[in-house]
Amino acid sequence: LDWSYSSLIAGYFAASGVIEKNLDLNKSMSIWVFDLEKKNILNSHNKINFEVIDVPRSLNLNISSQQGCFTLVRQNISRNSSLSYSGKRIKEVKLLTDLMAEKQQNGLLKLTLSNKHAVELIEFCESYSINAASLFRGPYGAARYAVESINLNRFAANNEQSVGGVMPL
């Protein structure tokens, strides 16, 4: 899984997804928090079941800007085994929640915020310079920032909200 060490960056991605997809205001966005103190408890003394992986920042500017990392849950699935799909997931693939339940640990926290607050959350992130231009470097980030600004104003206007203290055009 793809994570960020920054809660504000995670908040930005949750809120920008709501705005980009023009999601229903009566629904909610979520941010998951993992307690890094639990990572060693998820491993056995002789087997690494779980890892937090930091890739070299110099090779990927987005990972660096996004303070990104990845989590890996090791699987015991042979190459030739068949996989079954049920209930929106592959049964044989162990998820982080499965590993935590197996080890009888609580270390995941789900923070939920109404989609009604997406504009406010984007503006809060912007006050800390967290936006598409800072998270995606170069021309792509600048273009994405421009598109997101237009989408933000449209989303706010369609939902009778204001951007930056004024009603959007």
Summary of the structure (lengths in Angstrom):
residues: 169
radius of gyration: 19.1
end to end distance: 38.2
largest distance: 60.9
contacts: 418
relative contact order: 0.20
helix: 41%
strand: 20%
